[in-house]
Amino acid sequence: MTDVSAAFGKTQVSVKITTHEVDIGKPSDPRPEKILSSCTFSRIPCSPVDYMEISVNNNALFVARSVYADLADVGVASLRQKKKGQFVLTLGGGDASESYTVEVTFDENLVRQRTLMSNEAKQVMQRTTYFASQSMDK
């Protein structure tokens, strides 16, 4: 498990990232034509992300699986404050043409956005916006 924490003034932010290892062969093995996992083949064994917990002042946020389910081989994780009350988790993974950066923007109540950038193309490849769920009870 990777644990990233930071204090921004009186606000404590914590992220826990759970992974596991997947045997994808030896470094000398040719890369498969069809890749059936989120493995980037930049690290052997591969290390896909299984779960992510984000908390602000010990208040756990709901983290949709779409925030992390396609990530693997994360090598860098950091937190920063974007503006007062808004935070960004930056994750870097992969290598060479498979390298990526993901930014997860959140506040004390909600994960707001996930942005995936290709490090090789140096451009945004995906942007997902999250909203608070509306109650069906009226």
Residue frames as qw, qx, qy, qz and C-alpha x, y, z in Angstrom:
[[0.000, 0.891, 0.454, 0.000, 0.00, 0.00, 0.00],
 [0.373, 0.279, -0.013, 0.885, 1.17, 3.51, -0.81],
 [0.245, -0.803, -0.479, 0.257, 0.22, 6.23, 1.66],
 [0.314, 0.353, 0.079, 0.878, 0.48, 9.90, 0.67],
 [0.282, -0.799, -0.496, 0.192, -0.44, 12.56, 3.23],
 [0.317, 0.300, -0.025, 0.899, -0.08, 16.30, 3.52],
 [0.150, -0.702, -0.513, 0.470, -1.24, 19.14, 5.74],
 [0.200, 0.483, 0.291, 0.801, -2.49, 22.32, 4.09],
 [0.287, -0.489, 0.175, -0.805, -2.95, 24.77, 6.93],
 [0.494, -0.197, 0.642, -0.552, -5.39, 23.08, 9.32],
 [0.873, 0.249, -0.032, -0.418, -6.59, 20.62, 6.66],
 [0.396, -0.388, 0.825, 0.110, -5.15, 17.11, 6.70],
 [0.775, 0.408, -0.218, -0.431, -5.36, 15.14, 3.42],
 [0.446, -0.351, 0.822, 0.039, -4.58, 11.44, 3.13],
 [0.768, 0.377, -0.301, -0.420, -4.59, 9.05, 0.18],
 [0.557, -0.303, 0.773, -0.002, -4.07, 5.30, 0.39],
 [0.647, 0.463, -0.418, -0.439, -3.45, 3.34, -2.81],
 [0.734, -0.205, 0.641, -0.093, -3.72, -0.46, -2.74],
 [0.545, 0.549, -0.526, -0.354, -2.04, -2.52, -5.48],
 [0.870, -0.196, 0.452, 0.004, -1.04, -6.10, -6.12],
 [0.067, -0.547, 0.692, 0.466, 1.58, -7.72, -8.33],
 [0.873, 0.377, 0.187, -0.248, 0.80, -9.57, -11.56],
 [0.543, -0.314, 0.640, 0.443, 3.36, -11.84, -13.18],
 [0.601, 0.721, 0.043, -0.341, 3.56, -10.73, -16.81],
 [0.892, 0.380, -0.056, 0.238, 6.65, -12.72, -17.76],
 [0.676, -0.361, 0.084, 0.637, 10.33, -11.85, -17.96],
 [0.046, 0.796, -0.116, -0.592, 11.88, -8.61, -19.25],
 [0.139, -0.325, 0.753, 0.555, 13.28, -10.61, -22.19],
 [0.374, 0.441, 0.816, 0.007, 9.81, -11.84, -23.24],
 [0.073, 0.250, 0.430, 0.864, 8.30, -10.06, -26.26],
 [0.313, 0.166, 0.338, -0.872, 5.45, -7.69, -25.53],
 [0.366, 0.376, 0.851, -0.004, 2.12, -9.38, -26.30],
 [0.046, 0.270, 0.507, 0.817, 0.19, -8.10, -29.31],
 [0.449, -0.603, -0.411, -0.515, -3.02, -8.03, -27.30],
 [0.131, 0.173, -0.646, 0.731, -2.85, -6.63, -23.76],
 [0.476, -0.490, -0.659, -0.315, -5.71, -7.85, -21.58],
 [0.513, -0.613, -0.439, 0.411, -4.99, -5.82, -18.45],
 [0.002, 0.999, 0.035, 0.035, -4.09, -2.30, -17.35],
 [0.729, -0.414, 0.246, 0.486, -0.40, -3.30, -17.19],
 [0.287, 0.907, -0.173, -0.257, 1.88, -0.91, -19.04],
 [0.942, 0.169, -0.007, 0.289, 4.70, -3.47, -19.36],
 [0.216, 0.816, -0.318, 0.433, 7.08, -0.83, -18.02],
 [0.311, -0.529, 0.665, -0.425, 7.52, -2.73, -14.74],
 [0.794, 0.003, -0.585, -0.167, 7.86, -6.46, -14.20],
 [0.075, 0.479, 0.870, 0.094, 5.95, -7.68, -12.34],
 [0.114, -0.519, -0.325, -0.782, 3.07, -5.34, -13.15],
 [0.147, -0.255, -0.672, 0.680, 1.37, -3.51, -10.29],
 [0.158, -0.537, -0.522, -0.643, -2.29, -2.59, -11.02],
 [0.183, -0.177, 0.411, -0.875, -4.21, -0.32, -8.65],
 [0.235, -0.328, -0.914, -0.033, -6.95, -2.22, -6.80],
 [0.298, -0.797, -0.524, 0.040, -8.39, 0.43, -4.52],
 [0.283, 0.343, -0.145, 0.884, -7.98, 4.06, -3.54],
 [0.345, -0.740, -0.532, 0.222, -9.03, 5.82, -0.36],
 [0.218, 0.445, -0.038, 0.868, -9.08, 9.62, -0.10],
 [0.395, -0.717, -0.542, 0.191, -9.84, 11.41, 3.15],
 [0.137, 0.576, -0.083, 0.802, -9.92, 15.05, 4.16],
 [0.291, -0.431, 0.454, -0.724, -9.72, 15.72, 7.91],
 [0.186, -0.059, 0.952, -0.234, -10.42, 12.00, 8.52],
 [0.646, 0.408, 0.319, -0.560, -13.62, 12.20, 6.44],
 [0.430, -0.039, 0.807, 0.402, -13.47, 9.43, 3.81],
 [0.434, 0.440, -0.185, -0.764, -14.68, 10.47, 0.35],
 [0.846, 0.302, 0.430, -0.093, -16.49, 8.19, -2.08],
 [0.037, -0.571, 0.625, 0.531, -13.95, 7.28, -4.78],
 [0.850, 0.386, 0.055, -0.355, -15.54, 5.83, -7.92],
 [0.833, -0.104, 0.458, 0.293, -13.69, 2.87, -9.44],
 [0.608, 0.712, 0.194, 0.292, -13.29, 4.89, -12.64],
 [0.146, -0.953, 0.266, -0.004, -10.82, 7.10, -10.77],
 [0.297, -0.653, 0.695, 0.049, -8.26, 4.27, -10.44],
 [0.885, 0.065, 0.441, -0.135, -9.38, 1.00, -12.10],
 [0.796, 0.588, 0.014, 0.143, -7.35, 1.51, -15.30],
 [0.010, 0.886, -0.441, 0.145, -4.12, 2.54, -13.53],
 [0.967, -0.147, -0.020, 0.207, -1.03, 0.38, -13.15],
 [0.740, 0.132, -0.064, 0.656, 2.67, 0.74, -12.49],
 [0.131, -0.961, -0.070, -0.234, 2.26, 3.97, -10.53],
 [0.729, 0.099, -0.287, 0.613, 5.72, 5.24, -9.63],
 [0.158, 0.127, -0.220, 0.954, 5.01, 8.76, -8.37],
 [0.278, -0.718, -0.618, -0.158, 2.25, 10.08, -6.11],
 [0.256, -0.021, -0.289, 0.922, 1.98, 13.59, -4.67],
 [0.079, -0.788, -0.606, 0.078, -0.57, 15.98, -3.19],
 [0.223, 0.055, -0.015, 0.973, -0.92, 19.72, -3.66],
 [0.145, 0.662, 0.539, -0.500, -3.47, 22.40, -2.91],
 [0.348, 0.480, 0.518, 0.616, -4.97, 23.89, -6.08],
 [0.134, -0.541, 0.002, -0.830, -6.83, 26.64, -4.26],
 [0.264, -0.230, 0.637, -0.687, -8.25, 27.02, -0.78],
 [0.691, 0.064, 0.506, -0.511, -10.25, 23.89, 0.00],
 [0.874, 0.442, -0.043, -0.198, -9.41, 22.14, -3.30],
 [0.490, -0.556, 0.648, 0.175, -6.69, 19.52, -3.63],
 [0.740, 0.520, -0.346, -0.251, -5.00, 17.57, -6.41],
 [0.772, -0.304, 0.545, 0.122, -3.56, 14.08, -6.23],
 [0.496, 0.691, -0.438, -0.290, -1.02, 13.60, -9.02],
 [0.846, -0.161, 0.506, 0.055, -0.07, 10.07, -10.07],
 [0.372, 0.690, -0.521, -0.338, 2.60, 9.19, -12.59],
 [0.789, -0.132, 0.599, -0.037, 3.07, 5.77, -14.08],
 [0.836, 0.514, 0.177, 0.073, 4.20, 3.71, -17.00],
 [0.478, -0.502, 0.409, 0.594, 7.31, 4.37, -19.06],
 [0.203, -0.104, 0.619, 0.751, 8.18, 5.82, -22.47],
 [0.264, -0.176, -0.532, -0.785, 5.18, 5.63, -24.83],
 [0.498, -0.480, -0.713, -0.110, 3.05, 4.13, -22.04],
 [0.284, -0.159, -0.488, 0.810, 3.83, 6.86, -19.50],
 [0.201, -0.697, -0.503, -0.470, 0.94, 8.84, -18.09],
 [0.060, 0.041, -0.488, 0.870, -0.01, 11.42, -15.49],
 [0.304, -0.615, -0.679, -0.259, -3.37, 11.38, -13.72],
 [0.010, -0.177, 0.357, -0.917, -4.65, 14.32, -11.71],
 [0.330, -0.555, -0.761, -0.058, -7.53, 13.71, -9.29],
 [0.045, -0.340, 0.152, -0.927, -9.13, 16.95, -8.07],
 [0.474, -0.520, -0.710, -0.014, -11.20, 16.85, -4.88],
 [0.175, -0.579, 0.236, -0.761, -12.42, 18.90, -1.94],
 [0.207, -0.221, 0.780, -0.548, -13.60, 17.98, 1.56],
 [0.680, 0.175, 0.401, -0.589, -16.88, 16.57, 0.21],
 [0.836, 0.458, 0.257, -0.160, -16.33, 15.08, -3.22],
 [0.504, -0.148, 0.577, 0.626, -13.91, 13.82, -5.83],
 [0.339, 0.709, 0.116, -0.607, -14.60, 16.41, -8.55],
 [0.648, 0.696, -0.217, -0.222, -12.53, 15.47, -11.59],
 [0.759, -0.267, 0.496, 0.325, -10.00, 13.02, -13.02],
 [0.471, 0.814, -0.234, -0.246, -7.72, 14.03, -15.87],
 [0.859, -0.107, 0.395, 0.306, -5.49, 11.55, -17.73],
 [0.274, 0.879, -0.286, -0.267, -2.58, 12.95, -19.71],
 [0.931, 0.231, 0.022, 0.281, -0.22, 11.14, -22.05],
 [0.439, -0.743, 0.225, 0.452, 3.34, 12.10, -21.17],
 [0.537, 0.013, 0.567, 0.624, 4.58, 11.26, -24.66],
 [0.202, 0.643, 0.536, 0.509, 1.90, 13.26, -26.52],
 [0.192, -0.139, -0.310, 0.921, 1.86, 15.90, -23.75],
 [0.362, -0.205, -0.264, -0.870, -1.88, 16.30, -24.01],
 [0.536, -0.023, 0.578, -0.615, -5.07, 15.49, -22.14],
 [0.188, 0.029, -0.910, -0.368, -6.46, 12.15, -23.26],
 [0.380, -0.532, -0.740, -0.156, -9.46, 11.86, -20.90],
 [0.084, -0.203, 0.384, -0.897, -11.31, 14.12, -18.50],
 [0.400, -0.459, -0.783, -0.129, -14.05, 12.78, -16.22],
 [0.200, -0.374, 0.245, -0.872, -16.22, 15.02, -14.04],
 [0.323, -0.299, -0.878, 0.186, -17.92, 13.62, -10.95],
 [0.336, -0.475, -0.081, -0.809, -21.06, 14.98, -9.30],
 [0.279, -0.109, 0.745, -0.597, -22.68, 14.45, -5.91],
 [0.125, -0.273, -0.919, -0.258, -25.32, 11.75, -6.14],
 [0.419, -0.233, -0.018, -0.877, -28.90, 12.91, -5.92],
 [0.286, 0.030, 0.861, -0.418, -31.14, 11.13, -3.47],
 [0.238, -0.232, -0.778, -0.533, -34.05, 9.20, -4.96],
 [0.207, -0.530, -0.745, 0.349, -36.02, 9.83, -1.76],
 [0.034, -0.326, -0.158, -0.931, -38.48, 12.73, -2.08]]
